[in-house]
Amino acid sequence: MTGKEFIAKFEEFAPMELAEAGDPVGLQIGTLDKPIKKILVTLDIRPEVVEEAIEKGVDLIFAHHPIMFRAAKNLITDNPQNKMYADLLKHNIAVYGAHTNLDVATNGLNDWLGQAIGIKNTEIMHITNQTGYKKLAVYVPKSDEEKVRVALTKAGAGKIGPNYENCSYTLEGTGRFTPINGAMPTIGTLNQTEEVEEARIEVIFPEHKTAKIERALFESHPYEEPGYDLYTIENFVDAYGLGRVGDLPEPISVNDFSEKVKAIFQLEGLRLVTTDPSKMIQRVAICGGDAGKYYPSALKKQADVYITGDVYYHTAHDMLADGLTVIDPGHHIESICKEGLADLFTQWKVSESWEIEIIQSNLNTDPYRFK
Ligand SMILES: [Zn+2]
């Protein structure tokens, strides 16, 4: 498997265009144009993680936090950050970062966080992107119906909701055409009207896949000029966004829930922003990383408690004033991305028959300690 194949599969799952503007996602060091046998997944890339990668002989580091968040001004390797870049290049280790596109992806990092704390009936807390749908109707000789239909679904058409794929509809009928001028018809003769038993295949797909679907159509269709229609669908929208909100199975006090959060994420401590730790709560919003500024979205979704990291002092005052209880477990809870990514890549390893080894970094990159 090459790096390009692997990342093409990943970007189907978490397209780069879902990332926030200015977020440096994607390949940052090395090349994907090489075979990949070992992948190391990590939250952060620090010098000790690079050492781990070199020691384990990995070809690709897959990180949630981009390695180059700020551009380097020079490449003097006395600087530890620069030395990391040099070591990675020297050992031909590529580095790919999936940041806010992994946060918002359906069944991505924020869903993993929601599952970890056990919320149900989960919905998006703060919508950042909406993708419309299109419908393709294409006319194809009956003999080629299956070939074209399979090509379309392979290119990503025919997914309805999270649980159904390969959805399509076929009608049979008669197609008519007269090839003229310099036509080179697959079926029929110049200047003679032809009648062909044809099928009309209908499929829907997210509009950002239009170019890919059209390419699959042209590559699989036997005609010189395939007849097809594209429609805009009004009743399907895919929403993506930051944070998840849902309900705990039963009410619990803020105090007890804080203890649970500590246990779930194996924390030495956390910061609690509340006027009443004995208050009973049930509806919980969670957003990985540093997402204090999105607390109004948690309120709008009627969350009793909002879990996010790096909450700023004055924001905490505003949260209290607005009657929201907040748990700041630290930014490092995002390290559950290692398990989530490793599970995902292991599923693909099986479904795509890839000969790869997936390793989760076993280093703790949390810079904070409690005293
Ligand atoms: Zn983060």
Residues whose N, C-alpha, C, O or C-beta is under 5 A from the ligand:
A	BS01	ZN	G289 E334
